Amino acid sequence: MSSDPRDALFDTSALREDLGRLTGQSARVVLVFAAIRLLVTLLTTAILARLVPPAEQGLVALTLPAILIASGLSEFGLSQAVIQRETVTHRLVTTLFWVNVTLGLVLTSTVALLGDAAARFYKEDGVSIIFVVLSPYILFTVLNTQYVAILRRQLRIKALETASFVTLIAASVISVSSATMGAGPYALVLQLLLHQFFTFLALAWLTRWIPSPPWTARLTEARSALAFGGFLAAERLLGSVANNFPLLLTGRFFTEVQAAHYFRAESFAMMPSKRIGAPIAGAFIPALSRLQTEPEAFRAMFQRLASRANLIFVPIALFLYICADAVVLILLGEGWEGSTPILRLLAVFAMALLTINSFSWTLVASGQGRALFIWRIFSSFLLITSLLISVQFGLIAMVTGQVACQVLINGPLIAGFAIRTTPIDLTTIRRTFLSEAIFAAVTAGGGFALRASLDLSTFAECIAVGLMIVAFAVIRIGAFPELRRDVLTTLGRK
């Protein structure tokens, strides 16, 4: 028995008895909130696109590679260390919290000081001040790390999702209001900063957890968690650099308007991953972690995770792929047409992204941080190399190289790592993803054929395409009994 009563907050032994029900309940909550958040984000983006011109949004876009890379590094993978470990204590989480805060302060200061250098790199003076005012985002993000980990470890997903949604609404309202008053790019800065700050306040109130003073931290007791987190931090750093490299190259080799076009297209294409995939990972990684020693149960949970998420991911990505022109016109308006071909290409990547991410979740849940890091080394090198070669031929060629590398090379590569180091096997992968790939190919062909056969407005054509995608998805669900049962379970009808 632990001598510190505060350790009871981190005890998850009672969850194991009802893990299946709690995981299914968490999945339902995640999907509902993700759908609502997606609509709020789309509405906010559409409004801001009309209030803040592309050139000004481009200034914010140019700062994001440095901000996001630093945020990922300051987190240091320590939230996953808390989620993944069987036994966690108050003193351990306190130690990890102060490690996060220290890294956050150092990196916040570093990024703020890099403003002038960034302005010279991009040849755009307006970037410098954006670096300074947006740098606190790093600290606000890292303050949330252990609070998010506590709620995910306890599978209190509804509380976490509610807090995230309410704070998103608050930040979005303030951002739009400031944009109507002429705040320009600082309206986007406000949205990013306030969402993280409000989230910190909400999570601290929900968990009621207060870290002990920093001088009580014990790095020696946290050695294994820091080692595990170190591999994840290195993997995340490499991933952040590689994933933000296209935007960095766009800002360097093209105009700030083209950077804004890429930024918004990527935002739309990756929105399902950020708004749905990340919360689903938060619901399922704890469940997979509890099943590390039960291979059959692990594989079954993985199949549920991927099949449920892809039922939403793939149809959304298909719609973005087929109707990219309508999405850009309706949500962004005039002046953003350059985003259309970029969005269509990135939508192909979005179709495969959940599948790729699901393999990384299995590696994290199995404690295979080293294997994930090794994969990231190879995948980052391949992606950056393809970008440096393809950028010489223009922006669209660069995006094509990015998508081809991620889907055709890095995806199969991480699947191989998962097969080698986790309970996942080739049969599980085939059962989980083969029907999804066939559905995507048939639906994409049908969607383009439908648009070619219709002589309607772009908006009307895309409504027809959306209905066709839904119809195909329903037919597919009905044709597979296991998938049908899974959907009924998710909907709470079985």
C-alpha positions in Angstrom: 0.0 0.0 0.0 1.4 3.4 -0.9 2.2 5.8 2.0 1.1 8.8 0.0 -2.8 9.1 -0.2 -2.4 11.2 -3.3 -1.2 8.1 -5.2 -4.8 6.9 -5.2 -5.5 9.4 -8.0 -3.3 7.3 -10.4 -4.6 3.8 -9.5 -6.3 2.2 -12.5 -6.7 -1.3 -11.1 -10.5 -0.9 -11.0 -10.7 0.0 -14.6 -9.5 -3.4 -15.8 -12.7 -5.2 -14.7 -14.8 -3.1 -17.1 -12.2 -2.1 -19.7 -14.3 -3.1 -22.7 -17.4 -1.1 -21.7 -15.3 2.0 -20.7 -13.4 1.9 -23.9 -16.5 1.7 -26.0 -18.1 4.5 -24.0 -15.0 6.6 -24.5 -15.1 6.0 -28.2 -18.7 7.2 -28.4 -17.9 10.3 -26.5 -14.8 11.0 -28.6 -16.7 10.7 -31.9 -19.6 12.9 -30.8 -17.3 15.7 -29.5 -15.0 15.3 -32.4 -17.8 15.9 -34.9 -19.1 19.0 -33.0 -15.5 20.4 -32.7 -15.0 19.8 -36.4 -18.0 21.9 -37.2 -16.9 24.7 -34.9 -13.4 24.7 -36.3 -14.7 24.8 -39.9 -17.1 27.7 -39.1 -14.4 29.6 -37.3 -11.9 29.1 -40.1 -14.5 30.2 -42.7 -15.2 33.4 -40.8 -11.5 34.2 -40.2 -10.7 33.5 -43.8 -13.0 36.4 -44.8 -11.8 38.7 -42.1 -8.0 38.1 -42.2 -6.6 38.1 -45.8 -4.2 35.3 -47.0 -1.1 37.4 -46.8 -1.7 38.1 -43.0 -2.6 34.5 -42.3 0.6 33.6 -44.1 2.6 35.4 -41.4 1.1 33.2 -38.7 1.6 30.1 -40.8 5.3 30.8 -41.1 5.8 30.8 -37.3 4.0 27.5 -36.8 6.8 25.1 -37.7 9.0 26.5 -34.9 6.1 26.8 -32.4 4.9 23.3 -33.0 8.3 21.7 -33.0 9.2 23.4 -29.7 5.8 22.4 -28.2 6.4 18.8 -29.1 9.9 18.8 -27.7 8.9 20.4 -24.4 6.2 17.7 -23.9 9.1 15.2 -24.1 6.7 12.2 -24.4 6.1 12.3 -20.7 2.3 12.2 -20.9 2.5 8.8 -22.6 4.9 7.6 -20.0 2.2 8.3 -17.3 -0.5 6.7 -19.4 1.5 3.6 -20.4 3.0 2.7 -17.0 1.2 0.2 -14.8 2.2 2.0 -11.6 2.3 5.7 -11.2 2.8 7.8 -8.1 2.1 11.5 -7.2 5.8 12.2 -6.8 6.6 10.7 -10.2 3.9 12.9 -11.9 5.2 15.9 -9.9 8.7 15.2 -11.2 7.5 14.9 -14.8 5.4 18.1 -14.5 8.4 20.2 -13.4 10.6 18.6 -16.1 7.9 19.7 -18.6 7.7 23.2 -17.2 11.4 23.7 -17.3 11.6 22.6 -20.9 8.6 24.8 -21.7 10.2 27.9 -20.2 13.5 27.3 -22.0 11.9 26.7 -25.4 9.4 29.5 -25.0 12.3 31.9 -24.5 14.4 30.4 -27.3 11.6 30.7 -29.8 10.9 34.3 -28.8 14.6 35.2 -29.4 14.5 33.5 -32.8 12.1 36.1 -34.2 14.7 38.3 -36.0 16.5 35.3 -37.4 13.2 33.9 -38.7 12.4 37.2 -40.4 15.7 37.1 -42.2 15.2 33.4 -43.2 11.8 34.1 -44.6 12.7 37.6 -45.9 9.6 38.9 -44.2 9.9 41.4 -41.4 6.4 40.9 -40.0 7.3 37.4 -38.9 9.5 38.6 -36.0 6.8 40.1 -33.8 4.5 37.0 -34.4 7.3 34.8 -33.1 7.5 36.8 -29.9 3.7 37.1 -29.1 3.0 33.4 -30.1 5.9 31.9 -28.1 3.8 31.5 -24.8 1.8 28.9 -26.7 4.6 26.5 -26.0 4.4 27.0 -22.2 0.6 26.9 -22.1 0.7 23.7 -24.1 3.2 22.0 -21.8 1.2 23.0 -18.6 -1.6 20.9 -19.9 0.5 17.8 -20.4 0.2 15.9 -17.1 -3.4 17.0 -16.6 -4.4 15.5 -19.9 -2.4 12.3 -19.0 -4.2 12.0 -15.7 -7.6 12.2 -17.2 -6.7 9.8 -20.0 -5.1 7.3 -17.6 -8.4 7.3 -15.7 -10.4 7.0 -18.9 -12.2 10.2 -17.9 -12.6 11.0 -21.6 -15.9 12.8 -21.4 -14.6 15.3 -18.9 -11.5 15.9 -21.0 -13.5 16.3 -24.2 -16.0 18.6 -22.6 -13.2 20.9 -21.3 -11.5 21.0 -24.7 -14.8 21.8 -26.5 -15.8 24.6 -24.1 -12.4 26.2 -24.2 -12.4 26.0 -28.0 -15.7 27.8 -28.2 -14.5 30.5 -25.9 -11.2 31.0 -27.7 -12.9 31.0 -31.1 -15.5 33.6 -30.1 -12.8 35.9 -28.8 -10.7 35.4 -31.9 -13.5 36.2 -34.3 -14.5 39.2 -32.2 -11.0 40.6 -32.4 -10.8 39.9 -36.1 -14.0 42.0 -36.7 -12.2 44.8 -34.8 -9.3 44.7 -37.1 -6.8 42.6 -35.2 -5.5 41.0 -38.4 -3.1 38.1 -37.8 -3.2 38.6 -34.1 -6.8 37.2 -34.1 -5.3 33.9 -35.1 -2.6 34.3 -32.4 -5.3 34.9 -29.8 -7.2 31.8 -30.7 -4.1 29.6 -30.4 -3.0 31.1 -27.1 -6.4 31.3 -25.3 -7.4 27.8 -26.2 -4.4 26.4 -24.5 -4.6 28.7 -21.5 -8.3 28.2 -20.9 -7.7 24.4 -21.3 -5.1 24.5 -18.6 -7.5 26.2 -16.2 -10.3 23.8 -16.9 -8.1 20.6 -16.6 -6.6 21.8 -13.3 -10.0 22.4 -11.9 -11.3 19.0 -13.2 -8.5 16.9 -11.8 -8.0 18.8 -8.6 -4.4 17.7 -8.8 -1.7 20.1 -7.5 1.9 19.2 -8.1 4.2 19.3 -5.1 6.9 22.1 -5.1 9.7 21.6 -7.6 12.4 20.8 -4.9 10.5 17.6 -4.0 11.0 16.2 -7.5 13.2 13.1 -7.8 14.8 12.6 -11.2 16.3 9.2 -10.1 12.9 7.7 -9.4 11.6 9.0 -12.8 14.6 7.5 -14.7 12.6 4.9 -16.6 9.8 7.2 -17.4 12.3 9.8 -18.7 14.0 7.2 -20.8 10.7 6.1 -22.3 9.6 9.7 -22.7 13.0 10.5 -24.2 12.5 8.1 -27.1 9.0 9.5 -27.7 10.4 13.1 -27.4 13.1 12.4 -30.0 10.5 10.7 -32.2 8.1 13.6 -31.8 10.9 16.1 -32.5 11.9 14.4 -35.7 8.2 14.0 -36.7 7.5 17.7 -36.0 10.5 18.8 -38.1 9.6 16.5 -41.0 5.9 17.2 -40.9 6.4 21.0 -40.7 9.2 21.0 -43.3 6.8 21.5 -46.2 5.4 24.7 -44.7 8.9 25.9 -43.9 10.0 25.2 -47.5 6.9 27.0 -48.8 7.7 30.1 -46.8 11.3 30.0 -47.9 10.9 29.3 -51.6 7.4 30.8 -52.3 5.3 33.8 -51.2 3.5 34.3 -48.0 0.2 34.0 -49.9 1.3 30.5 -51.2 2.3 29.7 -47.6 -1.2 30.7 -46.5 -2.7 28.5 -49.3 -0.7 25.5 -48.1 -1.4 26.2 -44.5 -5.2 26.3 -44.9 -5.2 23.3 -47.3 -3.2 21.3 -44.8 -5.4 22.5 -41.9 -8.5 21.1 -43.7 -6.8 17.8 -44.8 -5.4 17.2 -41.3 -8.4 18.4 -39.4 -10.0 14.9 -39.0 -6.7 13.6 -37.6 -6.4 16.5 -35.1 -10.0 16.7 -34.1 -10.9 13.0 -34.2 -7.7 11.0 -34.4 -5.9 12.6 -31.4 -8.9 12.1 -29.0 -9.4 8.5 -30.2 -5.7 7.9 -29.5 -6.3 9.3 -26.0 -9.1 6.8 -25.5 -7.5 3.7 -26.9 -3.8 4.0 -26.0 -4.6 3.5 -22.3 -6.8 0.5 -23.2 -4.1 -1.1 -25.4 -1.5 -0.4 -22.6 -3.6 -2.4 -20.2 -3.6 -5.4 -22.7 0.1 -5.6 -23.4 0.4 -9.1 -21.9 -2.8 -10.4 -23.7 -1.9 -10.6 -27.5 -5.4 -11.8 -28.7 -7.2 -9.1 -26.7 -4.6 -6.5 -27.9 -5.3 -7.4 -31.5 -9.0 -7.4 -31.1 -8.9 -3.9 -29.4 -6.6 -2.7 -32.2 -9.1 -3.8 -34.8 -12.0 -2.1 -33.0 -9.9 1.1 -32.7 -8.9 1.3 -36.4 -12.2 0.2 -37.9 -14.3 2.6 -35.8 -12.0 5.6 -36.6 -11.7 4.8 -40.3 -15.5 4.8 -40.6 -15.3 8.5 -40.1 -11.8 9.3 -41.4 -12.0 7.8 -44.8 -15.4 9.2 -45.9 -14.3 12.7 -44.8 -11.0 12.4 -46.7 -12.9 11.1 -49.7 -15.2 14.1 -49.7 -12.2 16.5 -49.5 -10.5 14.7 -52.3 -13.5 14.7 -54.7 -14.9 18.1 -53.8 -11.7 20.1 -52.9 -12.8 23.0 -55.1 -16.1 23.3 -53.4 -14.6 23.1 -49.9 -12.2 25.9 -50.6 -14.8 28.1 -52.3 -17.4 27.7 -49.6 -15.2 27.7 -46.5 -12.5 30.2 -47.6 -14.1 32.2 -50.3 -12.5 34.3 -53.1 -8.7 34.6 -53.2 -8.0 31.1 -51.8 -8.3 29.1 -55.1 -4.6 28.2 -54.8 -5.5 25.9 -51.9 -7.6 23.6 -54.1 -4.9 21.4 -55.8 -3.0 21.3 -52.5 -6.1 20.1 -50.6 -6.9 17.4 -53.2 -3.4 16.0 -52.9 -3.2 16.1 -49.1 -6.7 14.4 -48.9 -5.0 11.3 -50.3 -2.6 11.4 -47.4 -5.5 12.0 -45.0 -7.2 8.8 -46.2 -4.2 6.8 -45.0 -3.2 8.9 -42.0 -5.4 7.1 -39.4 -4.0 3.7 -40.5 -0.4 5.0 -40.2 -1.1 6.6 -36.8 -2.8 3.4 -35.5 0.5 1.5 -35.9 2.3 4.2 -33.9 -0.3 3.9 -31.2 0.4 0.2 -30.9 4.1 0.9 -30.5 3.5 3.4 -27.8 1.0 1.2 -25.9 3.5 -1.7 -26.1 6.3 0.4 -24.6 8.2 0.2 -27.9 9.4 3.8 -27.9 12.8 2.8 -29.2 11.3 1.1 -32.3 9.0 4.1 -32.9 12.1 6.4 -32.8 14.0 4.2 -35.2 11.1 4.3 -37.7 10.9 8.0 -37.3 14.6 8.4 -38.2 14.1 6.5 -41.5 10.7 8.1 -42.3 11.9 11.7 -41.6 15.0 11.2 -43.7 13.0 9.9 -46.6 10.3 12.6 -46.3 12.8 15.5 -46.1 14.8 14.1 -49.0 11.7 13.8 -51.2 10.7 17.4 -50.3 14.1 18.9 -51.0 14.1 17.2 -54.4 10.5 18.0 -55.4 10.5 21.6 -54.2 12.8 22.5 -57.1 9.8 21.8 -59.5 7.2 24.0 -57.8 4.7 23.9 -54.9 2.4 21.3 -56.4 5.3 19.0 -57.2 6.5 19.4 -53.6 3.1 18.4 -52.2 3.0 15.4 -54.6 6.4 14.2 -53.3 5.2 14.6 -49.7 2.1 12.6 -50.2 3.8 9.8 -52.2 6.5 9.4 -49.6 4.1 9.2 -46.7 1.6 6.9 -48.2 3.7 4.6 -50.4 6.9 4.3 -48.3 6.5 5.5 -44.7 3.1 3.8 -44.1 4.3 0.3 -45.1 7.5 0.9 -43.1 5.8 1.5 -39.8 3.4 -1.4 -40.4 6.5 -3.6 -40.6 7.8 -2.2 -37.3 4.4 -2.9 -35.6 4.4 -6.5 -36.9 7.9 -7.1 -35.6 7.6 -5.5 -32.1 3.9 -5.7 -31.1 1.2 -8.3 -31.0 -0.2 -7.0 -34.3 0.3 -9.5 -37.2 -0.3 -9.4 -41.0 -3.7 -11.2 -40.7 -4.9 -8.4 -38.3 -3.8 -5.8 -40.7 -5.5 -7.4 -43.7 -8.8 -7.9 -41.8 -8.7 -4.3 -40.5 -7.7 -2.4 -43.6 -8.3 -4.3 -46.8 -12.0 -3.6 -47.1 -11.3 0.0 -46.2 -8.8 0.3 -49.2 -11.4 -1.2 -51.6 -14.1 1.1 -50.3 -11.9 4.1 -50.8 -10.9 3.2 -54.4 -14.5 2.4 -55.5 -16.0 5.4 -53.8 -13.4 7.8 -55.3 -14.0 6.5 -58.8 -17.7 6.7 -58.3 -17.5 10.3 -57.0 -15.6 11.6 -59.9 -17.8 9.8 -62.3 -20.9 11.3 -60.7 -19.5 14.8 -60.9 -18.6 14.3 -64.5 -22.1 13.1 -65.4 -23.9 16.0 -63.6 -24.5 19.4 -65.1 -25.2 21.2 -61.8 -23.6 23.9 -59.7 -20.4 22.9 -57.8 -22.3 23.1 -54.5 -25.1 20.8 -55.8 -22.6 18.3 -57.3 -20.9 18.1 -53.9 -24.1 17.5 -52.1 -24.8 14.6 -54.5 -21.2 13.3 -53.8 -21.7 13.5 -50.1 -24.9 11.5 -50.3 -23.2 8.9 -52.5 -20.4 8.5 -50.0 -22.8 8.0 -47.1 -24.8 5.5 -49.1 -21.7 3.5 -50.0 -20.6 3.6 -46.4 -24.0 2.3 -45.2 -23.9 -0.5 -47.8 -20.4 -1.5 -46.7 -21.3 -1.6 -43.0 -24.4 -3.7 -43.8 -22.3 -6.1 -45.9 -19.9 -7.0 -43.0 -21.6 -8.5 -39.9 -18.6 -7.9 -37.7 -18.4 -4.2 -38.8 -22.2 -3.9 -38.4 -22.0 -5.2 -34.8 -19.1 -2.9 -34.1 -21.1 0.1 -35.3 -24.2 -0.9 -33.3 -22.0 -1.3 -30.2 -20.6 2.2 -30.8 -24.1 3.6 -31.2 -25.1 1.9 -27.9 -27.7 -0.3 -29.6 -26.1 -3.6 -28.8 
